[in-house]
Amino acid sequence: MKVVLSAARGFCAGVKRAVETALSAPAGSCVLGELIHNARVIEELEKKGIRTVESLDEVPQGGTLLIRSHGAPRSVFEEAAARGISVIDCTCPFVQRIRKIVEEESTKKLVVIAGDSRHPEVRGLVGWSRGEVAVVGSGDADLSFAAGREVALVAQTTVSEAFFCKIGENLKNSDLKSLVIFPTICYTTAWRQREAARLGRECDAVVVLGDLRSSNTAHLAACAGESGTPVFRMADADGLSVGKLEKFERVGIIAGASTPERLTQEVLSKMVENNAEVLETETPAEESAPVEAVATEAAPVAAETQAQAPEAPKSAMEQIIDDIDREERYKKGQIIKVRIVSATDEEIFVSGSGKLENRIPKSELNCEEYSREVYEEKAKNGEEIEVMVTAVKPTQLSEKLVAKLKEEEAMLADIEAGKEFTVVCTGSNKGGLTAELGTYPVFVPRREIRIGYVTDLDKYKGKTLRLKLIEIRKERRKEIIASQRVVLEAERAEREAAKAAKEEAFFSSIHVGDVVEGKVERVTSFGAFVSVNGFDCLAHISDLSWTSVKQVTDVLEIGKRYEFQVLKIDEVNKKVSIGYKQLQPQPWDLAAEKYAEGDIVHGKVVRIAPFGAFVELEKGIDGLVHVSQITYEWLDDPTKALTVGQEVDAKITAFNAADRKITLSIKALQPRPEYESRPEGEEAPRRERGGKKGGRRNQQPATEEDEYREWTEGGDFGASISELINGKKED
């Protein structure tokens, strides 16, 4: 079995916009009715705290309400505002366009909507009418109610083109005063319907994916089955029975506009598991049209829509439009002069040739405040105005756009003089980014986007670009070629010049030895970066404290200001070293105020040597307890009485602040035992040592005796070294 996978799948632009908007809404928001006709999507929204409600009574006061893609009547917006409910309008831009047409045309015509009166989109459109509106749901419906009336015809976005054309033909053949047709079928709907019909003709069976309640999906199934091909509708892969499809050699797959792409992939995976071969078609040009571009037109766009219709309906539609559109043939974007003929409260009528008249709504007139009397006076005087053709079949005119165009020409003169301007990137092509400045297209070549080469152009879509003009191409229409790189380069040069001037001023005002104040900006494992007059200086961790520091934040706090001393200046490499400890007293500078000979102190054993133990009294100040001063009992190894980390009390027996040495005695705090003599002839044990007497041999490390000599040298510590070590001197 071969599977022909149509490119007509995944969310349409309007549905995608609605879903993305809903997913970004705050949790607890409510949707009035299902956001789109797809149960899986509704479930996912509910998991994110976006729940579906059936009336405004279910929305809490001050809450948030999302209007689904089908839209809602005007009364819903008004009631929500009265209740203090915030509204996020997720209505499809195509539906918004029809809503505007119904609202405007119903003030002077009978509006006929071709669609299903039960569908939420149609109910919403009816709710925007300011006059009479009728819904026609069948091509064979009785249209006698429109006889002798001025009629405006619109379509529900998801109806078939053949159905819409049939109603148009029937209205044309009715005894109407006038008929204006607004071809409002969504272009993606028309395209998908043609794709469904094509699959029906080319395949042995067609699978249509989408919610079974979806009008859009139902029309796809009808189009696919027009040629008699079997059609299977299913909401997801759970409804797929591969066994029913195995008898068909070629099976087409198409998905509705509300069907997520992943559901299509789940179905494909299930079919591939059963040895199906997947053939994928390319996306035709119709699907690439941006929804915003189509939806911004609030007037008939018959010519554009006809170009997308299938052959039979297209010719029928063209015939309808050609029969009712007898105006002069203008080109879109053309600027013409017209004479004011008459005025009403809402619009004026003008004529270009004197034969036919065209209306211009007051919203498209270049005036601060519209006055019917003023324009009636202008009509009497035969005044002319310049207008732009914004649409054809029927002709739409705007005086306001002409004024805007003149403003743009003035703006263009400033840009040509070198003024910076901004645009929002709307897309990209192989060579660079595209945007629009008013009515002018803007192109930014890839090399002009930023400093350096750009590989991913898509990430710039929707971003604001700051540009300067390179040139204006005038071969076909004015196109602005611009550069953001020159703006960024100029700013970088300005920053570098300012930085150089700042550095020059800084280095000319600072000297080694200066005391400066700075703010700690950030810390690392090796030090702190301190801002001094806006310049980053480094305080190395070794220059933070006279004692050992494990981490910078033990001494300095980020965001606080301290005084530092300048230690080193490297103007070539733009580096300055500063110190914090240099302005702080050293522990030994204060030792004389804290300690004196005879004091009882408390400390912790931090190191043990064969000749004794070093006891830390405070950070940076250690004292030595000789092995003979640990206990009255004979010790040949201090570790038999002391351990590293042990806390002890001791008496200061000698203190030399100049040499930074303190001698301690633990046994001095112990009760003195009765004297016990050694047996006659027994000598005190001696400490084994190597090398020559009193020193080192062959540059070997100093003995413990040498280390002790260095500790005691220069001070009067009572006993000689040999006496202390050999224990011959009585205490």
Secondary structure, 3 states (H helix, E strand, C coil): CEEEECCCCCCCHHHHHHHHHHHCCCCCCEEECCCCCCHHHHHHHHHCCCEEECCHHHCCCCCEEEECCCCCCHHHHHHHHHCCCEEEECCCHHHHHHHHHHHHHCCCCEEEEECCCCCHHHHHHHCCCCCCEEEECCCCCCCHHHCCCEEEEEECCCCCHHHHHHHHHHHHCCCCCEEEECCCCCHHHHHHHHHHHHHHHHCCEEEEECCCCCHHHHHHHHHHCCCCCCEEEECCHHHCCHHHHCCCCEEEEEECCCCCHHHHHHHHHHHHCCCCEEEECCCCHHHHCCHHHHHCCCCCCHHHHHCCCCHHHHHHHHHHHHHHCCCCCCCCCCEEEEEEEEECCCEEEEECCCCCCEEEEHHHCCCCCCCHHHHHHHHHCCCEEEEEEEECCCCEEECHHHHHHHHHHHHHHHHHCCCCEEEEEEEEECCEEEEEECCEEEEEEHHHCCCCCCCCCHHHCCCEEEEEEEEEECCCCCEEEEECHHHHHHHHHHHHHHHHHHHHHHHHHCCCCCEEEEEEEEECCCEEEEEECCEEEEEEHHHCCCCCCCCHHHCCCCCCEEEEEEEEEECCCCEEEEECHHHCCCHHHCHHHHCCCCCEEEEEEEEEECCEEEEEEECCEEEEEEHHHCCCCCCCCHHHCCCCCCEEEEEEEEEECCCCEEEEECHHHCCCCCCCCCCCCCCCCCCCCCCCCCCCCCCCCCCHHHHHHHHHCCCCCCCCHHHHHHCCCCC
